[in-house]
């Protein structure tokens, strides 16, 4: 059975090394949000650096194992050094769209999502993308980047899609309880 891959990407208003109070607030809330999402039904796994406790300084320097080398979209124009990085990215696997929707739009993540414009720049680019992967396949950071860029350039398709314009594993348009091709849109 296929699984749902999710890549998220945002450009922070200030670098992580010298954050504004609001960015610092975002960074501090992350662990609790990840912990809660990790307990959500339908959550399978997320990319976690294997060497963070061993002194890897940035996401770019970290060993992500099967998730591949860390990558960011071409439109990210801020730095890649410890002093200049101003981004937040996640890569995760889910059993289906409904559990992902429930996890993202409830609890601590919903609270954080409501504050996203306090922390992140409005770039005019999508902040997330979904796609289906075969059971046993681990998506890579580069997969996420290429699909997010495809979504930006071409809109939703079975290859790269959003909640509002989602697709089933067989490539047909999907709807999640009124959200989808003929339903209301999630914002």
Secondary structure, DSSP 8 states (H G I E B T S, - for coil): --EEEEEEEEEBSS-STT--HHHHHHHHHHHHHHHHHHTSTTEEEE---TTGGGT--STTTS--GGG-S----TT--S--STTT--EEEEEEEES-HHHHHHHHTSHHHHHHHHTHHHHB---SS-SEEEEEE-TT----HHHHHHHHHHHHHH--BTTBB-STTEE-TTS-EEEETTEETTSB---
